[in-house]
């Protein structure tokens, strides 16, 4: 983990993509620390504040959303897959249960 006051450009910590499940879909957003790293390393990039993808049933979550996670990461960050890999990859993280759900890159 990065310490307060440390240089965010020196981190190879994975980008954290947070998600929140609702009855009709999931909302995805970058962890604030990941957003700061991207802002510092890529000042011309404008990450999306969040992405929402719906589903019909909760059982559809991984079946429908899983294949979309790489695209969600690129939409949220405004970066290419290669740029995300160079930062240490991306992780889908469940903040409610405090667990990693998937490594995206």
BELUR-V493409 format. One line per field, one symbol per residue. ss: DSSP state (A for helix, B for strand, O for the rest). phi: phi as a letter, one per 30 degrees, with the letter a starting at -180 (. if undefined). burial: 1 if it has 16 or more other ideal C-beta (glycine too) atoms within 10 Angstrom, else 0. A space follows every 50 residues. Layout:
ss: ???
phi: ???
burial: ???
This chain:
ss: OOOOOOOAAAOOOOBBBBBBBBOOBBBBBBOAAAAAAAAAAOOOOOOOOO BBBBOOOOOAAAAAAAAAAAAAAAAAAOOOAAAAAAOOOBBBBBOOOOBB BBBOO
phi: .ddeiddddddcdedccdbbdbdclbccaddeddddddeddbddcbddda bcbdadbeddeddddeddeddddddddicdeddddddjjbbdbcddchbd cacdb
burial: 00000001001011111110000011011110011011001100001000 10101000001001100010011101101010110010111110000000 10011
